[in-house]
């Protein structure tokens, strides 16, 4: 029990979390598309990027810096790698939290060759000294390296090769204005439709050698929260079930049985999602209730509830965030097979009892 609780308390370990699980990187690398034409979904971003890259190729210059924004698991890293592949350029990969000092960034920039692509994941978490150095590098392709300390410190300008920066962020609002303004193109990644996710699952099944019938593919896609990373993860869990408890073929019945084992219901809700809705409806009369109280009620960390559960529950129309706290909608009561109390108002989320505020 303790191990299970600890796994659920880690947002990266939740079964339907869009964050990458530990040990998943190698599989994701195998499934990543190599060209824009192979990338499923995001038609507007693909078309816009195609124009940006083709124009740069014809002019013989590096394309504008690219910012990719959107929730985790939608393919921002894959898109960055595709940009490098389309430009026939090398790619250097780092992340915002890894760039704690300006010197870290200066060393990386000075090693870039002309036309290289620098990919910074979670760029909104970059340290301020490194971010200020990045301004100059993006605009003028040079950095000022400070030598020495105190009054005797000297700033030495260092020219760097023209490059293309690709930044990825799950929180575009957290980017500073000066950094956001230096990107020539911003692509907003959207959640996938079930039809697009079916194509994702079909492609992954072919690469991994998994036999999935069309009805099984549709069932996986429907429960994947509009996120390819989750679809690919569920496909691998279905494969495990099919190989151990079936004949290896993922039919619709096999998919349903497999996802039942992994606590994924027909709307893509898992154990923790249902626990949150159950606590909100049964224990708190539908709300409003504060985040901390709700997290204690389900035995989880507040960050897990806020980052893993709430985004999808809000998007699915089952939970609302109000100034007074979290509120269950009519769809939440219906999904749990419950009837809201007579005094409960699903329109404004009012309830007779108030709990702590967020």
N, C-alpha and C positions, 0 to 999 in steps of 0.2 A: 504493500500500500504506500509505504513511504516513497519508494522509487517512482511509483506511478504519479504520485502527487508532485514530486520534484520535476518530473518530465513535463507535466502539464503547466508547471509554474514558469517554465522557460519558453518564451514566445517562439523561439526557433525550433522547439521540439513539438509544438502543437501539431496534430495531424493535418489540419487544414490551414495552417499558417502559410502566408505567401512568402515568408522569409525562408532563405535556403537552410536546409537542415545540415548538420555536420556530416561530412562524408558524401554529400550529394553532388559536390562540384564535378567529380570525374564523370558521373552519369550525365549531368547537364552539358558538359563539354561535348560529349558524344552526340547529343541531340541538337546542338546549336546549328541553325542554318548558316551556310557560308556566303550566300549571295542574297541580294534584295529580292530577287525573283523567287527564292526558296522560302522567304519569310512569310509566315501565315498571319493574316490580320493586319491591323493598323494601316489600312489602305491610304489614308490621307498623309500620314507621316512618310510612308514609303514613296508616294508620288512626289511629295515635296523634297525629300532627300535625294531622290533620283535626279531632279532638276538641279539641285545645288551641286551634287557631285559631278554630273555631266558637264555643267557649265564650267566648273573649275578645271576639269580635265581638258576641255577645249582651249581654255585660256592658258593652260600650263602653269597654274598657280595652286597653292594649297587652298582648299575651300574655307569658308568662314567657320569660326568656332561654333560648335553644336552643343545645345543643351537639351537633354532628354529628361522629361519630367513625367511622373506618374507613380502609381502604387507599385509595391514590390511584386516581382514575379511575372511582369508583362513583357520582358524581353529587352530591357535597356542595355544590359551588358552585351547581349547578342547583337543588337543593332550597332553598338560601338565597334565590335569586331568586324561586322559586315562593312562598315564605313572604311576601315583600314584595308579590308580585302578588295573592296571596289576601287580603292585608290592604289592598290598594289603597294602598300606601304607597311612598314613595321608598326606595331602597337606596343606601347608601354602602359602597364596597368598599375594603378595605385588607388588609394581611397582617401577621403577627406581626413578621417581620424588618424591616418598614418603620417600625415604631413603636419607634425606638431611644431616644427621650426622652419624658418625661412631657408636655412641651410639645406634641409632635406629636399625642398623643392628646387633650389638652385642646382644641386648636384644632379637631379634628374633632368632638368631642363638643359643643362650643359652637355649632357650625353646624347641628346636627340640629334638625329641626322635630318637633313632637309626633307620635308614632306612627311615626316613621321607623325603618327597619331598618339597623343597622350590622353589616356582615359582616366578620369578621376571619378570614382563612384562615391555616392553620398557627399557630393561636393559642398553641400550646405554645412558640413561639419568641419570644414577646413579651418585651421587656426588663423587668427587675424594677421599675424606677421607674414605667413605664407600667402594669404589671400592678397595682401597689399603688393607683394612681389609679383603675384600672378597678373595683376592689372597691367603692369609695364610689359611683362612678357607677352601677353595677348595682343597688346596694341603695337608695340615697337620692336618686338622680338629681341629684347635685351633685359638683363637683370642687373641691379646694382648690388654688388657684394661688399659688405662692410668688413673691413680688416681692422683689427685692434678694438680697444674699448675706451670708453670715457672720452675726454676732450681730444685725445690723439687719434681717435678712430677715423679711418679714411674710407670713402665710398668709391669703389672701382667699378665702372661700367663694363659689363661682359656681354658681348654679342652672342646670340644664340640662333640656331638655324630656324628658318620659317617652319612652323608646325601647325597642326590642327588640334585644338583641344576639344575633347568630347566630355562633357560633364553630365553626370546622372544624379538625379535627386528624387526622393520620395516626398519632399516637402519644399516645393518651389517657393512658398511664402517665406521660408526661413532664409532664402538667399538675400544677401544685401543688394540694394539697388545698383551700386557701381559694378558689382560682379555680373549681375543679370544683364545689364546693358551692354556688356562687352561680347555677348554671344550674338553672332549674326543670324543664327537660326535656332528657334525653339520648337521642339516637337513634343506635343502632349500625347502621351500614350494612354489609350482608353481600355477599359475592360472589354473582353472578347464576348461575342455572341455565342450561343450554344453551337450554331452551325460552324463558326470558325474554330471552336474548340474541338469539334469532331474531326476537322482536318488535322489539327495538332495531334490528336490521339492517334489517328490513322498513320501519320508520318512517323511518330515515335514507335508505334507498334511494329511497323515495317523495319525500322532500324534495329530494334531490340529483338526482332524475331518472335513477336507475340501474336498469336492468332486471336483476333477479336472480331466477332460478328457485328454487322452494322448496328443492330439494336443495342448491343453491349457498348459500342462506341458512343452512341447517343446517350446512354445512361450515365456513362462516366462524364461526358461533357456537361450534362445537365446539372451535375452535382459538384462542379469544379469552381464555383464562385467567379466565373469569368476570367480565370487566371491560368495560363498555360503551365506554370510551375506546379500548381496543384493538380492539374489534369495529368501531367506526366507522373507525378507521385502516386496518384490513385491508380493509374495504369499499372505501375509496378507492384502495388499491393494486390491488385486483381490477378496479376500474373502469378504471384505467390500462392494465392488461394486456388487458382485454376490448376496449378501444377500439383498441389498437395491433395486437394479434396475433389478434384474433377478430372476430366480427361485432357486438360491443358488448353481447351478451347474456352474463350471468354464469351459465353452467350449472355443474353440479358439476365436470365435467371442466375447464372454464376456471378455476374457483376453485382446484382442485387444482394446475393448471399454474402459475397466478399465484403461489400461496403457495410453490410449490417454488422459483420464481425468487427469492423473498424469504426463503428459508431457514426457512420456518415449517413444521414437520412436523405429522403428524396429531394429536399430543398438545399442540400449541401451544408446542413448544420451538423456539428459534432456534439460530443458529450458536454463540452464546456459551453457552447452556444445555448444548448437546451437548459443547462443548469442556470445560466444567467436569466433566461426568460422565465424559467420556473420560479426562481427566487423572486424575480420582479413581480410576477403575477400572484403567486400563492402566498409569499411571505409579506409583500409590501402592497398588495392590492392594486398593482399596476403602476405604482409610483405616484409622484416623482420621488426618487431616492438618489442620494449622492453616490458617486463612484466608489469611494472608500468603503461605504457600508455594503454596497453591492458586492465588491470584491471579497470582503470578509465573509459574506453570506455563502459564497461559492468556494471559499477556501483557496483563493488565488491571489496573486499579486495584482495591484491596481494596473500596472503596466501591461500585464497579460490581457486583462479584460479590455483595457482601452485600445491596445494596439492590435490584438488578434481577433477579438470577438466583435467589438462595437462597429468597426468599419463595415463589415458585411451585414450585420443585423440592421444597421441604419440604411444601407443601400437596398436591402431586401424589404424595407418598410415595416420591420417588426419592432424597432426601437427608435425612440426619438430623444435627442439631447435638447433639453430646455434649460432656461436660466435657473429653474428650480430643481433640476436634477434629471435623471434618466426616467423615461416613461415607456411603458409597453403600449403598442398600438393594437388596434382591433385584430390585425393580422397575426400578432403574436398569440393572443388568446385563442384564435381560431386554430392556429397550427398545433397548439398544445391540447386542443379539444376541450377548452375551458370556456366558461361564460363569464364575462366581466360582471362585477357587482352592479346593482341598479344605480348607485350613486356615482359610478365611474363615468367620466366623460372622455371618450377617445378623441374628441375634436381638439380640446385644448390641453388634454393630459392631466386634468385636475383630479385629485383624489382626496378623500376626507382626512388622510393622515400625511404629515410631512416628515421627512427624515433629513439627515444632514445634507448639506448642499455640497456641490463639487468644488 
